[in-house]
Amino acid sequence: MLLMPLSGMTVMLGGGHGINAFGLQLVPEGEEIAWASALGSVHSPLAWVLTVLIIGHIGMALIHHFIKRDDTLNRML
């Protein structure tokens, strides 16, 4: 989960865009950085991995609740 915002910021920096947070300019716009763009290419695969993990987590919680009928979901809530 930490890699998602870090890789997103790397994409922004690599593309020459600045970084703004809450109305404050943290990094000004500048020239494109090739290595940062290349490193930022992991952002999309990381998003898919995180999505699969979240859906899998929800699915397993529902399996425990409806199929195994144990008390796992109630303990999570």
PDB file of N, CA, C and O in Angstrom:
ATOM      1  N   MET A   1       0.819  -1.187   0.000  1.00  0.00           N
ATOM      2  CA  MET A   1       0.000   0.000   0.000  1.00  0.00           C
ATOM      3  C   MET A   1       0.868   1.259   0.000  1.00  0.00           C
ATOM      4  O   MET A   1       0.450   2.306  -0.494  1.00  0.00           O
ATOM      5  N   LEU A   2       2.044   1.156   0.540  1.00  0.00           N
ATOM      6  CA  LEU A   2       2.936   2.319   0.503  1.00  0.00           C
ATOM      7  C   LEU A   2       3.528   2.533  -0.878  1.00  0.00           C
ATOM      8  O   LEU A   2       3.851   3.662  -1.250  1.00  0.00           O
ATOM      9  N   LEU A   3       3.673   1.453  -1.645  1.00  0.00           N
ATOM     10  CA  LEU A   3       4.264   1.577  -2.966  1.00  0.00           C
ATOM     11  C   LEU A   3       3.347   2.278  -3.962  1.00  0.00           C
ATOM     12  O   LEU A   3       3.826   2.867  -4.930  1.00  0.00           O
ATOM     13  N   MET A   4       2.033   2.223  -3.739  1.00  0.00           N
ATOM     14  CA  MET A   4       1.104   2.875  -4.665  1.00  0.00           C
ATOM     15  C   MET A   4       1.325   4.391  -4.720  1.00  0.00           C
ATOM     16  O   MET A   4       1.546   4.916  -5.811  1.00  0.00           O
ATOM     17  N   PRO A   5       1.277   5.112  -3.605  1.00  0.00           N
ATOM     18  CA  PRO A   5       1.507   6.556  -3.707  1.00  0.00           C
ATOM     19  C   PRO A   5       2.945   6.903  -4.108  1.00  0.00           C
ATOM     20  O   PRO A   5       3.175   7.892  -4.805  1.00  0.00           O
ATOM     21  N   LEU A   6       3.908   6.092  -3.668  1.00  0.00           N
ATOM     22  CA  LEU A   6       5.293   6.369  -4.048  1.00  0.00           C
ATOM     23  C   LEU A   6       5.498   6.201  -5.550  1.00  0.00           C
ATOM     24  O   LEU A   6       6.154   7.028  -6.183  1.00  0.00           O
ATOM     25  N   SER A   7       4.943   5.140  -6.118  1.00  0.00           N
ATOM     26  CA  SER A   7       5.087   4.953  -7.563  1.00  0.00           C
ATOM     27  C   SER A   7       4.276   5.999  -8.327  1.00  0.00           C
ATOM     28  O   SER A   7       4.678   6.417  -9.413  1.00  0.00           O
ATOM     29  N   GLY A   8       3.143   6.426  -7.774  1.00  0.00           N
ATOM     30  CA  GLY A   8       2.365   7.493  -8.414  1.00  0.00           C
ATOM     31  C   GLY A   8       3.128   8.805  -8.437  1.00  0.00           C
ATOM     32  O   GLY A   8       3.107   9.519  -9.439  1.00  0.00           O
ATOM     33  N   MET A   9       3.794   9.125  -7.351  1.00  0.00           N
ATOM     34  CA  MET A   9       4.600  10.346  -7.327  1.00  0.00           C
ATOM     35  C   MET A   9       5.789  10.233  -8.272  1.00  0.00           C
ATOM     36  O   MET A   9       6.203  11.223  -8.876  1.00  0.00           O
ATOM     37  N   THR A  10       6.340   9.024  -8.401  1.00  0.00           N
ATOM     38  CA  THR A  10       7.444   8.820  -9.323  1.00  0.00           C
ATOM     39  C   THR A  10       7.000   9.040 -10.765  1.00  0.00           C
ATOM     40  O   THR A  10       7.737   9.610 -11.569  1.00  0.00           O
ATOM     41  N   VAL A  11       5.785   8.583 -11.088  1.00  0.00           N
ATOM     42  CA  VAL A  11       5.236   8.825 -12.426  1.00  0.00           C
ATOM     43  C   VAL A  11       5.088  10.323 -12.664  1.00  0.00           C
ATOM     44  O   VAL A  11       5.444  10.822 -13.732  1.00  0.00           O
ATOM     45  N   MET A  12       4.570  11.035 -11.680  1.00  0.00           N
ATOM     46  CA  MET A  12       4.385  12.482 -11.821  1.00  0.00           C
ATOM     47  C   MET A  12       5.730  13.193 -12.011  1.00  0.00           C
ATOM     48  O   MET A  12       5.863  14.051 -12.884  1.00  0.00           O
ATOM     49  N   LEU A  13       6.710  12.841 -11.205  1.00  0.00           N
ATOM     50  CA  LEU A  13       8.029  13.467 -11.325  1.00  0.00           C
ATOM     51  C   LEU A  13       8.696  13.100 -12.641  1.00  0.00           C
ATOM     52  O   LEU A  13       9.322  13.948 -13.277  1.00  0.00           O
ATOM     53  N   GLY A  14       8.567  11.847 -13.052  1.00  0.00           N
ATOM     54  CA  GLY A  14       9.178  11.395 -14.295  1.00  0.00           C
ATOM     55  C   GLY A  14       8.587  12.086 -15.507  1.00  0.00           C
ATOM     56  O   GLY A  14       9.284  12.302 -16.498  1.00  0.00           O
ATOM     57  N   GLY A  15       7.307  12.437 -15.444  1.00  0.00           N
ATOM     58  CA  GLY A  15       6.662  13.128 -16.548  1.00  0.00           C
ATOM     59  C   GLY A  15       6.909  14.625 -16.561  1.00  0.00           C
ATOM     60  O   GLY A  15       6.455  15.321 -17.469  1.00  0.00           O
ATOM     61  N   GLY A  16       7.615  15.122 -15.575  1.00  0.00           N
ATOM     62  CA  GLY A  16       7.908  16.547 -15.523  1.00  0.00           C
ATOM     63  C   GLY A  16       6.842  17.362 -14.817  1.00  0.00           C
ATOM     64  O   GLY A  16       6.923  18.590 -14.784  1.00  0.00           O
ATOM     65  N   HIS A  17       5.852  16.705 -14.257  1.00  0.00           N
ATOM     66  CA  HIS A  17       4.797  17.408 -13.527  1.00  0.00           C
ATOM     67  C   HIS A  17       5.263  17.650 -12.100  1.00  0.00           C
ATOM     68  O   HIS A  17       6.083  16.895 -11.578  1.00  0.00           O
ATOM     69  N   GLY A  18       4.768  18.654 -11.491  1.00  0.00           N
ATOM     70  CA  GLY A  18       5.076  18.908 -10.096  1.00  0.00           C
ATOM     71  C   GLY A  18       4.175  18.083  -9.201  1.00  0.00           C
ATOM     72  O   GLY A  18       3.275  17.391  -9.678  1.00  0.00           O
ATOM     73  N   ILE A  19       4.414  18.155  -7.920  1.00  0.00           N
ATOM     74  CA  ILE A  19       3.584  17.452  -6.950  1.00  0.00           C
ATOM     75  C   ILE A  19       2.948  18.488  -6.033  1.00  0.00           C
ATOM     76  O   ILE A  19       3.645  19.257  -5.370  1.00  0.00           O
ATOM     77  N   ASN A  20       1.632  18.501  -6.003  1.00  0.00           N
ATOM     78  CA  ASN A  20       0.872  19.385  -5.129  1.00  0.00           C
ATOM     79  C   ASN A  20       0.092  18.533  -4.140  1.00  0.00           C
ATOM     80  O   ASN A  20      -0.495  17.519  -4.516  1.00  0.00           O
ATOM     81  N   ALA A  21       0.086  18.938  -2.894  1.00  0.00           N
ATOM     82  CA  ALA A  21      -0.691  18.248  -1.873  1.00  0.00           C
ATOM     83  C   ALA A  21      -1.371  19.290  -0.997  1.00  0.00           C
ATOM     84  O   ALA A  21      -0.718  20.154  -0.412  1.00  0.00           O
ATOM     85  N   PHE A  22      -2.690  19.194  -0.918  1.00  0.00           N
ATOM     86  CA  PHE A  22      -3.481  20.087  -0.073  1.00  0.00           C
ATOM     87  C   PHE A  22      -3.235  21.559  -0.397  1.00  0.00           C
ATOM     88  O   PHE A  22      -3.206  22.406   0.496  1.00  0.00           O
ATOM     89  N   GLY A  23      -3.060  21.849  -1.678  1.00  0.00           N
ATOM     90  CA  GLY A  23      -2.869  23.226  -2.112  1.00  0.00           C
ATOM     91  C   GLY A  23      -1.450  23.739  -1.979  1.00  0.00           C
ATOM     92  O   GLY A  23      -1.178  24.889  -2.321  1.00  0.00           O
ATOM     93  N   LEU A  24      -0.545  22.919  -1.494  1.00  0.00           N
ATOM     94  CA  LEU A  24       0.855  23.319  -1.363  1.00  0.00           C
ATOM     95  C   LEU A  24       1.676  22.653  -2.454  1.00  0.00           C
ATOM     96  O   LEU A  24       1.506  21.465  -2.730  1.00  0.00           O
ATOM     97  N   GLN A  25       2.549  23.404  -3.064  1.00  0.00           N
ATOM     98  CA  GLN A  25       3.413  22.837  -4.090  1.00  0.00           C
ATOM     99  C   GLN A  25       4.637  22.240  -3.409  1.00  0.00           C
ATOM    100  O   GLN A  25       5.487  22.966  -2.892  1.00  0.00           O
ATOM    101  N   LEU A  26       4.721  20.904  -3.412  1.00  0.00           N
ATOM    102  CA  LEU A  26       5.838  20.224  -2.766  1.00  0.00           C
ATOM    103  C   LEU A  26       7.052  20.142  -3.673  1.00  0.00           C
ATOM    104  O   LEU A  26       8.186  20.338  -3.236  1.00  0.00           O
ATOM    105  N   VAL A  27       6.798  19.845  -4.959  1.00  0.00           N
ATOM    106  CA  VAL A  27       7.881  19.765  -5.941  1.00  0.00           C
ATOM    107  C   VAL A  27       7.436  20.564  -7.161  1.00  0.00           C
ATOM    108  O   VAL A  27       6.362  20.300  -7.703  1.00  0.00           O
ATOM    109  N   PRO A  28       8.225  21.525  -7.603  1.00  0.00           N
ATOM    110  CA  PRO A  28       7.821  22.316  -8.770  1.00  0.00           C
ATOM    111  C   PRO A  28       7.931  21.501 -10.060  1.00  0.00           C
ATOM    112  O   PRO A  28       8.619  20.482 -10.121  1.00  0.00           O
ATOM    113  N   GLU A  29       7.224  21.990 -11.095  1.00  0.00           N
ATOM    114  CA  GLU A  29       7.321  21.342 -12.401  1.00  0.00           C
ATOM    115  C   GLU A  29       8.732  21.492 -12.919  1.00  0.00           C
ATOM    116  O   GLU A  29       9.405  22.491 -12.669  1.00  0.00           O
ATOM    117  N   GLY A  30       9.168  20.476 -13.649  1.00  0.00           N
ATOM    118  CA  GLY A  30      10.525  20.512 -14.192  1.00  0.00           C
ATOM    119  C   GLY A  30      10.600  19.684 -15.450  1.00  0.00           C
ATOM    120  O   GLY A  30       9.589  19.407 -16.095  1.00  0.00           O
ATOM    121  N   GLU A  31      11.798  19.297 -15.787  1.00  0.00           N
ATOM    122  CA  GLU A  31      11.988  18.498 -16.996  1.00  0.00           C
ATOM    123  C   GLU A  31      11.683  17.029 -16.702  1.00  0.00           C
ATOM    124  O   GLU A  31      11.650  16.595 -15.551  1.00  0.00           O
ATOM    125  N   GLU A  32      11.465  16.289 -17.771  1.00  0.00           N
ATOM    126  CA  GLU A  32      11.159  14.870 -17.629  1.00  0.00           C
ATOM    127  C   GLU A  32      12.398  14.110 -17.174  1.00  0.00           C
ATOM    128  O   GLU A  32      13.524  14.439 -17.547  1.00  0.00           O
ATOM    129  N   ILE A  33      12.164  13.089 -16.362  1.00  0.00           N
ATOM    130  CA  ILE A  33      13.250  12.264 -15.838  1.00  0.00           C
ATOM    131  C   ILE A  33      12.992  10.840 -16.319  1.00  0.00           C
ATOM    132  O   ILE A  33      12.018  10.206 -15.911  1.00  0.00           O
ATOM    133  N   ALA A  34      13.865  10.342 -17.186  1.00  0.00           N
ATOM    134  CA  ALA A  34      13.640   9.047 -17.836  1.00  0.00           C
ATOM    135  C   ALA A  34      13.614   7.895 -16.831  1.00  0.00           C
ATOM    136  O   ALA A  34      12.749   7.023 -16.913  1.00  0.00           O
ATOM    137  N   TRP A  35      14.550   7.885 -15.888  1.00  0.00           N
ATOM    138  CA  TRP A  35      14.593   6.760 -14.956  1.00  0.00           C
ATOM    139  C   TRP A  35      13.383   6.759 -14.032  1.00  0.00           C
ATOM    140  O   TRP A  35      12.927   5.694 -13.616  1.00  0.00           O
ATOM    141  N   ALA A  36      12.861   7.925 -13.709  1.00  0.00           N
ATOM    142  CA  ALA A  36      11.682   7.997 -12.847  1.00  0.00           C
ATOM    143  C   ALA A  36      10.445   7.523 -13.598  1.00  0.00           C
ATOM    144  O   ALA A  36       9.571   6.888 -13.009  1.00  0.00           O
ATOM    145  N   SER A  37      10.362   7.821 -14.878  1.00  0.00           N
ATOM    146  CA  SER A  37       9.243   7.326 -15.682  1.00  0.00           C
ATOM    147  C   SER A  37       9.293   5.812 -15.785  1.00  0.00           C
ATOM    148  O   SER A  37       8.264   5.142 -15.693  1.00  0.00           O
ATOM    149  N   ALA A  38      10.490   5.274 -15.975  1.00  0.00           N
ATOM    150  CA  ALA A  38      10.640   3.820 -16.070  1.00  0.00           C
ATOM    151  C   ALA A  38      10.295   3.154 -14.741  1.00  0.00           C
ATOM    152  O   ALA A  38       9.640   2.112 -14.722  1.00  0.00           O
ATOM    153  N   LEU A  39      10.726   3.739 -13.642  1.00  0.00           N
ATOM    154  CA  LEU A  39      10.425   3.184 -12.330  1.00  0.00           C
ATOM    155  C   LEU A  39       8.948   3.325 -11.995  1.00  0.00           C
ATOM    156  O   LEU A  39       8.380   2.489 -11.292  1.00  0.00           O
ATOM    157  N   GLY A  40       8.337   4.373 -12.496  1.00  0.00           N
ATOM    158  CA  GLY A  40       6.917   4.590 -12.258  1.00  0.00           C
ATOM    159  C   GLY A  40       6.016   3.650 -13.020  1.00  0.00           C
ATOM    160  O   GLY A  40       4.807   3.631 -12.788  1.00  0.00           O
ATOM    161  N   SER A  41       6.582   2.864 -13.934  1.00  0.00           N
ATOM    162  CA  SER A  41       5.769   1.925 -14.706  1.00  0.00           C
ATOM    163  C   SER A  41       5.242   0.778 -13.856  1.00  0.00           C
ATOM    164  O   SER A  41       4.431  -0.009 -14.344  1.00  0.00           O
ATOM    165  N   VAL A  42       5.667   0.654 -12.620  1.00  0.00           N
ATOM    166  CA  VAL A  42       5.146  -0.397 -11.739  1.00  0.00           C
ATOM    167  C   VAL A  42       3.826   0.024 -11.084  1.00  0.00           C
ATOM    168  O   VAL A  42       3.204  -0.776 -10.384  1.00  0.00           O
ATOM    169  N   HIS A  43       3.397   1.265 -11.303  1.00  0.00           N
ATOM    170  CA  HIS A  43       2.189   1.770 -10.647  1.00  0.00           C
ATOM    171  C   HIS A  43       0.943   0.983 -11.060  1.00  0.00           C
ATOM    172  O   HIS A  43       0.153   0.583 -10.206  1.00  0.00           O
ATOM    173  N   SER A  44       0.768   0.763 -12.341  1.00  0.00           N
ATOM    174  CA  SER A  44      -0.418   0.047 -12.819  1.00  0.00           C
ATOM    175  C   SER A  44      -0.433  -1.415 -12.380  1.00  0.00           C
ATOM    176  O   SER A  44      -1.468  -1.874 -11.897  1.00  0.00           O
ATOM    177  N   PRO A  45       0.662  -2.174 -12.522  1.00  0.00           N
ATOM    178  CA  PRO A  45       0.626  -3.561 -12.016  1.00  0.00           C
ATOM    179  C   PRO A  45       0.389  -3.628 -10.509  1.00  0.00           C
ATOM    180  O   PRO A  45      -0.289  -4.537 -10.030  1.00  0.00           O
ATOM    181  N   LEU A  46       0.938  -2.682  -9.765  1.00  0.00           N
ATOM    182  CA  LEU A  46       0.700  -2.662  -8.318  1.00  0.00           C
ATOM    183  C   LEU A  46      -0.778  -2.432  -8.011  1.00  0.00           C
ATOM    184  O   LEU A  46      -1.318  -3.015  -7.071  1.00  0.00           O
ATOM    185  N   ALA A  47      -1.424  -1.586  -8.801  1.00  0.00           N
ATOM    186  CA  ALA A  47      -2.849  -1.335  -8.600  1.00  0.00           C
ATOM    187  C   ALA A  47      -3.648  -2.604  -8.827  1.00  0.00           C
ATOM    188  O   ALA A  47      -4.579  -2.888  -8.074  1.00  0.00           O
ATOM    189  N   TRP A  48      -3.302  -3.372  -9.853  1.00  0.00           N
ATOM    190  CA  TRP A  48      -4.010  -4.625 -10.115  1.00  0.00           C
ATOM    191  C   TRP A  48      -3.765  -5.652  -9.012  1.00  0.00           C
ATOM    192  O   TRP A  48      -4.692  -6.350  -8.602  1.00  0.00           O
ATOM    193  N   VAL A  49      -2.539  -5.750  -8.533  1.00  0.00           N
ATOM    194  CA  VAL A  49      -2.235  -6.689  -7.446  1.00  0.00           C
ATOM    195  C   VAL A  49      -3.009  -6.309  -6.194  1.00  0.00           C
ATOM    196  O   VAL A  49      -3.573  -7.177  -5.529  1.00  0.00           O
ATOM    197  N   LEU A  50      -3.043  -5.027  -5.868  1.00  0.00           N
ATOM    198  CA  LEU A  50      -3.780  -4.571  -4.696  1.00  0.00           C
ATOM    199  C   LEU A  50      -5.274  -4.844  -4.845  1.00  0.00           C
ATOM    200  O   LEU A  50      -5.930  -5.233  -3.878  1.00  0.00           O
ATOM    201  N   THR A  51      -5.822  -4.645  -6.051  1.00  0.00           N
ATOM    202  CA  THR A  51      -7.237  -4.920  -6.302  1.00  0.00           C
ATOM    203  C   THR A  51      -7.549  -6.397  -6.114  1.00  0.00           C
ATOM    204  O   THR A  51      -8.554  -6.744  -5.493  1.00  0.00           O
ATOM    205  N   VAL A  52      -6.703  -7.265  -6.642  1.00  0.00           N
ATOM    206  CA  VAL A  52      -6.910  -8.713  -6.502  1.00  0.00           C
ATOM    207  C   VAL A  52      -6.833  -9.124  -5.036  1.00  0.00           C
ATOM    208  O   VAL A  52      -7.626  -9.950  -4.584  1.00  0.00           O
ATOM    209  N   LEU A  53      -5.896  -8.562  -4.297  1.00  0.00           N
ATOM    210  CA  LEU A  53      -5.777  -8.891  -2.870  1.00  0.00           C
ATOM    211  C   LEU A  53      -7.005  -8.441  -2.084  1.00  0.00           C
ATOM    212  O   LEU A  53      -7.466  -9.159  -1.197  1.00  0.00           O
ATOM    213  N   ILE A  54      -7.533  -7.272  -2.395  1.00  0.00           N
ATOM    214  CA  ILE A  54      -8.721  -6.778  -1.691  1.00  0.00           C
ATOM    215  C   ILE A  54      -9.927  -7.647  -2.004  1.00  0.00           C
ATOM    216  O   ILE A  54     -10.673  -8.026  -1.101  1.00  0.00           O
ATOM    217  N   ILE A  55     -10.125  -7.966  -3.288  1.00  0.00           N
ATOM    218  CA  ILE A  55     -11.263  -8.811  -3.676  1.00  0.00           C
ATOM    219  C   ILE A  55     -11.117 -10.210  -3.077  1.00  0.00           C
ATOM    220  O   ILE A  55     -12.101 -10.799  -2.631  1.00  0.00           O
ATOM    221  N   GLY A  56      -9.904 -10.738  -3.064  1.00  0.00           N
ATOM    222  CA  GLY A  56      -9.667 -12.044  -2.450  1.00  0.00           C
ATOM    223  C   GLY A  56      -9.955 -12.030  -0.961  1.00  0.00           C
ATOM    224  O   GLY A  56     -10.515 -12.988  -0.428  1.00  0.00           O
ATOM    225  N   HIS A  57      -9.584 -10.968  -0.293  1.00  0.00           N
ATOM    226  CA  HIS A  57      -9.823 -10.844   1.138  1.00  0.00           C
ATOM    227  C   HIS A  57     -11.326 -10.809   1.434  1.00  0.00           C
ATOM    228  O   HIS A  57     -11.805 -11.476   2.351  1.00  0.00           O
ATOM    229  N   ILE A  58     -12.051 -10.032   0.652  1.00  0.00           N
ATOM    230  CA  ILE A  58     -13.504  -9.958   0.824  1.00  0.00           C
ATOM    231  C   ILE A  58     -14.137 -11.307   0.520  1.00  0.00           C
ATOM    232  O   ILE A  58     -15.016 -11.768   1.249  1.00  0.00           O
ATOM    233  N   GLY A  59     -13.684 -11.939  -0.564  1.00  0.00           N
ATOM    234  CA  GLY A  59     -14.221 -13.255  -0.933  1.00  0.00           C
ATOM    235  C   GLY A  59     -13.997 -14.297   0.140  1.00  0.00           C
ATOM    236  O   GLY A  59     -14.905 -15.068   0.452  1.00  0.00           O
ATOM    237  N   MET A  60     -12.813 -14.337   0.707  1.00  0.00           N
ATOM    238  CA  MET A  60     -12.532 -15.327   1.755  1.00  0.00           C
ATOM    239  C   MET A  60     -13.338 -15.039   3.022  1.00  0.00           C
ATOM    240  O   MET A  60     -13.765 -15.966   3.710  1.00  0.00           O
ATOM    241  N   ALA A  61     -13.544 -13.776   3.328  1.00  0.00           N
ATOM    242  CA  ALA A  61     -14.374 -13.453   4.490  1.00  0.00           C
ATOM    243  C   ALA A  61     -15.808 -13.937   4.274  1.00  0.00           C
ATOM    244  O   ALA A  61     -16.435 -14.457   5.197  1.00  0.00           O
ATOM    245  N   LEU A  62     -16.324 -13.767   3.058  1.00  0.00           N
ATOM    246  CA  LEU A  62     -17.678 -14.239   2.765  1.00  0.00           C
ATOM    247  C   LEU A  62     -17.763 -15.757   2.749  1.00  0.00           C
ATOM    248  O   LEU A  62     -18.770 -16.322   3.174  1.00  0.00           O
ATOM    249  N   ILE A  63     -16.716 -16.429   2.262  1.00  0.00           N
ATOM    250  CA  ILE A  63     -16.690 -17.895   2.301  1.00  0.00           C
ATOM    251  C   ILE A  63     -16.715 -18.379   3.737  1.00  0.00           C
ATOM    252  O   ILE A  63     -17.439 -19.321   4.059  1.00  0.00           O
ATOM    253  N   HIS A  64     -15.945 -17.757   4.596  1.00  0.00           N
ATOM    254  CA  HIS A  64     -15.950 -18.153   6.008  1.00  0.00           C
ATOM    255  C   HIS A  64     -17.329 -17.945   6.627  1.00  0.00           C
ATOM    256  O   HIS A  64     -17.764 -18.745   7.455  1.00  0.00           O
ATOM    257  N   HIS A  65     -18.012 -16.887   6.234  1.00  0.00           N
ATOM    258  CA  HIS A  65     -19.300 -16.573   6.846  1.00  0.00           C
ATOM    259  C   HIS A  65     -20.422 -17.461   6.315  1.00  0.00           C
ATOM    260  O   HIS A  65     -21.205 -17.997   7.099  1.00  0.00           O
ATOM    261  N   PHE A  66     -20.511 -17.625   4.985  1.00  0.00           N
ATOM    262  CA  PHE A  66     -21.654 -18.306   4.402  1.00  0.00           C
ATOM    263  C   PHE A  66     -21.433 -19.792   4.144  1.00  0.00           C
ATOM    264  O   PHE A  66     -22.395 -20.558   4.205  1.00  0.00           O
ATOM    265  N   ILE A  67     -20.226 -20.225   3.863  1.00  0.00           N
ATOM    266  CA  ILE A  67     -19.986 -21.632   3.543  1.00  0.00           C
ATOM    267  C   ILE A  67     -19.467 -22.393   4.760  1.00  0.00           C
ATOM    268  O   ILE A  67     -20.027 -23.426   5.127  1.00  0.00           O
ATOM    269  N   LYS A  68     -18.413 -21.900   5.381  1.00  0.00           N
ATOM    270  CA  LYS A  68     -17.856 -22.581   6.554  1.00  0.00           C
ATOM    271  C   LYS A  68     -18.671 -22.321   7.810  1.00  0.00           C
ATOM    272  O   LYS A  68     -18.616 -23.088   8.772  1.00  0.00           O
ATOM    273  N   ARG A  69     -19.421 -21.241   7.791  1.00  0.00           N
ATOM    274  CA  ARG A  69     -20.278 -20.844   8.904  1.00  0.00           C
ATOM    275  C   ARG A  69     -19.531 -20.801  10.250  1.00  0.00           C
ATOM    276  O   ARG A  69     -20.047 -21.217  11.287  1.00  0.00           O
ATOM    277  N   ASP A  70     -18.312 -20.287  10.189  1.00  0.00           N
ATOM    278  CA  ASP A  70     -17.601 -20.080  11.451  1.00  0.00           C
ATOM    279  C   ASP A  70     -17.748 -18.612  11.854  1.00  0.00           C
ATOM    280  O   ASP A  70     -18.465 -17.855  11.200  1.00  0.00           O
ATOM    281  N   ASP A  71     -17.095 -18.227  12.889  1.00  0.00           N
ATOM    282  CA  ASP A  71     -17.323 -16.901  13.480  1.00  0.00           C
ATOM    283  C   ASP A  71     -16.269 -15.872  13.030  1.00  0.00           C
ATOM    284  O   ASP A  71     -16.093 -14.838  13.674  1.00  0.00           O
ATOM    285  N   THR A  72     -15.580 -16.161  11.930  1.00  0.00           N
ATOM    286  CA  THR A  72     -14.481 -15.294  11.510  1.00  0.00           C
ATOM    287  C   THR A  72     -14.947 -13.894  11.138  1.00  0.00           C
ATOM    288  O   THR A  72     -14.343 -12.911  11.568  1.00  0.00           O
ATOM    289  N   LEU A  73     -15.999 -13.787  10.355  1.00  0.00           N
ATOM    290  CA  LEU A  73     -16.474 -12.464   9.914  1.00  0.00           C
ATOM    291  C   LEU A  73     -16.964 -11.641  11.106  1.00  0.00           C
ATOM    292  O   LEU A  73     -16.701 -10.440  11.177  1.00  0.00           O
ATOM    293  N   ASN A  74     -17.659 -12.262  12.023  1.00  0.00           N
ATOM    294  CA  ASN A  74     -18.132 -11.531  13.213  1.00  0.00           C
ATOM    295  C   ASN A  74     -16.969 -11.032  14.051  1.00  0.00           C
ATOM    296  O   ASN A  74     -17.051  -9.949  14.631  1.00  0.00           O
ATOM    297  N   ARG A  75     -15.887 -11.796  14.127  1.00  0.00           N
ATOM    298  CA  ARG A  75     -14.712 -11.351  14.876  1.00  0.00           C
ATOM    299  C   ARG A  75     -14.021 -10.203  14.173  1.00  0.00           C
ATOM    300  O   ARG A  75     -13.427  -9.346  14.826  1.00  0.00           O
ATOM    301  N   MET A  76     -14.090 -10.170  12.818  1.00  0.00           N
ATOM    302  CA  MET A  76     -13.467  -9.087  12.070  1.00  0.00           C
ATOM    303  C   MET A  76     -14.233  -7.787  12.233  1.00  0.00           C
ATOM    304  O   MET A  76     -13.647  -6.705  12.237  1.00  0.00           O
ATOM    305  N   LEU A  77     -15.546  -7.902  12.369  1.00  0.00           N
ATOM    306  CA  LEU A  77     -16.357  -6.704  12.483  1.00  0.00           C
ATOM    307  C   LEU A  77     -16.367  -6.246  13.918  1.00  0.00           C
ATOM    308  O   LEU A  77     -16.999  -5.240  14.240  1.00  0.00           O
TER     309      LEU A  77
END
